Amino acid sequence: MPALRPPARADKGPSQGSHKRFIIGGGISLQDSGGGTSMERLWGLLQGAKRLSPRPSQTIYKHVEGTQQGCPEEEEEEEEEVAKPPGHFCPMELRGPEPLGSHAGRQNLELWAAAGRRAAPYLVLTALLIFTGAFLLGYVAFRGSCQACGKDVLVVSEDVNYELGPNSHQGTLYWSDLQAMFLRHLGEGSLENTIRQTSLRERVAGSAGMAALARDIHAALSRQKLDHVWTDTHYVGLQYPDRTHPNTLHWVDAAGRLGEQLPLEDPDVYCPYSATGNATVASAQDFGAGGVLIYPDPADFPQGPHKPGLSSNRAVYGHVHLGTGDPYTPGFPSFNQTQFPPVQSSGLPSIPAQPISADIAFLLLRKLAGPVAPQEWQGQLSGSPYRLGPGPGLHLGVNNRRASTPISNIFGCIEGRSEPDHYVVIGAQRDAWGPGAAKSAVGTAILLELVRTFSSMVSNGFQPRRSLLFISWDGGDFGSVGSTEWLEGYISLLHLKAVVYVSLDNAVLGDDKFHAKTSPLLISLIENILKQVESPNHSGQTLYEQVAFSNHSWDAEVIQPLPMDSSAYSFTAFAGVPAIEFSFVEDGQVYPFLNTKDDTYENLHKVLRGRLPAVAQAVAQFAGQLLIRLSHDHLLPLDFGRYGDVVLRHIGSLNEFSGDLKARGLTLQWVYSARGDYIRAAEKLRKEIYSSEESDERLTRMYNVRIMRVEYYFLSQYVSPADSPFRHIFLGRGDHTLGALLNHVRLLRSSSSETLGAAISGVAPGLGFQESRFRRQLALLTWTLQGAANALSGDVWNIDNNF
């Protein structure tokens, strides 16, 4: 038995205020450094428990040899013993029972049992202390392992708990509970019917039909349990066909006179933002072209034997502005018909452009003479030789008219509980030039279904940590005009408050493969969500298992950079907000009806072989679970370390030219140093986060602010947003980007084809490599990357770099 040490009498205890050690058993201790108040209360509780227990009134102690003096063997009344609180324990031991059969033995046995009952509280306290010590040791060991495991711990496991709103009668929800709630409410909607009905409505931006649909969308949002519903109206410059002066295409004879008119099958098909006027068509603008004719080559739209394809007499609609937003107010929001300086976007073409069908293209190409075009320039028009020319003359007349047009973005918001000023944004294009089933009807239907689903969850007590912002965009077919104008109008606010943008545009273009065009910050979260969503066409498999089955490097199969024609592009490249646009697509075949009058509900249904409802449901599940994680995880699930890998990948391309640069006395060492500082800052932040307490709301918010602004750190602060609106050094356009630097360095080994590629990417042809330009590009890139590393480090006194 361990020794039990009773309190000394009051006249033998230590003086008040001294350091006291109370020992129970052998080695576990509790310490109190002043006043003795907490330990006195503990002793009083133990003694109170003993008084409530039935036991004999006598307790026998025996002196233990070799212990401190002043604790002789004694018998004393219990009432006297508990009169004073303990000062220290005197080492004593329980005397064993007498032999059975004697009166003394029976009396000792009773005393032994009584002593055992008195020992019980000590034993319980000892067990609790041992358990507490073991728990603390385990906790410390776990914390150490978390710091060592690096970025893998960024993936939040399924035991993460979520709190419900104040009106809920349920307890704490775990991820699996919240996921089940979302899926239960999502299953109650009817996506297919909404897609069909939306595709039947006229909704060209600026039309009366679009105005009616906007009112209906606003009313639908107002019926849900949202905290705010409102509309933003912008007055933008849009181009439309001139009905009284339609666009034309004629043959031109040797004398320059107009000849036979070539039929343009549909006068409604045009290229918004084409230059107007007349031109004789030759080649592309940068090489002296007078105009451009755009046709859908069968090579771009391969057709399967059992799937519908695009008719050869169909032309494809599409704007030709190399940019986003209203090109007549670049960099400025188009609110309230405000007057701006008479400037235009540098991305507007200076030559006319017109879509034509494959049939008309065949007639033109058949007339060309000269050498055969390179193989990579050839298409699959049957019977066409694809020669380079020359050929007969053509006269193109483009008479599109510009009009100041009101467009309306519609918003609905569920306010967050803990971080209401941080927004998780999800949006879908509402307008369409034609039926637009895949173009915008699917996205609009899924957006409305998600609004309804999250509204039902709120009615059942759910409340996100951050605010959810649902947006229906107008003007998308003219180059994401609605979304870009909103960003331009609120850029000073949004880069501080917008966490992530999720685009629902073009979400269902097939059902064979899943692609995600996204910021690197979201790749780890995408992987996690793919493992939660069932494949719509592979029973028993998750989407992750479907994509990983054919390619073990799942991200190489799924992840792509954001293209400029996505509404998500401006969020990242212009505003510095991480964004994602994802799609189900056909394997080896693009959806052939996009941006044509054949983009109907019936054709989309045929392409998916009747699986449209299942695929749309899978999109809604993926998007919804993204929203839950982004709006409700305590720590934002953005993998800020990923950009270190992005820089490393690009540096690998630059390293190929290190010898050429060294021969000129130039080096890329600045970029290497800046990347190293970013990697160290990311690792330092990761360790800080995982050695901190999740319950510390102030600290959690501080970390979230640093994480959500990582994308913004990669917008170059050294170029003007008015001159270079897409300032992102990895995704943007301009001399400040890493891509521009790489294209310039390639001119060190220039050939004719590389010079052509450099010209297309923005490098003036014929100039070759320029050392002064290289030094400026390197400085712009390096200091932006270094600034990102410094900002990720937190406060200025925490910056630790080797630059």
Order of alpha helices (4+ residues) and beta strands (2+ residues): beta-beta-alpha-beta-beta-alpha-beta-alpha-beta-beta-alpha-alpha-alpha-beta-beta-beta-beta-beta-beta-alpha-beta-beta-beta-alpha-beta-alpha-beta-beta-alpha-alpha-alpha-beta-alpha-beta-alpha-alpha-alpha-alpha-alpha-alpha-alpha-alpha-alpha-alpha
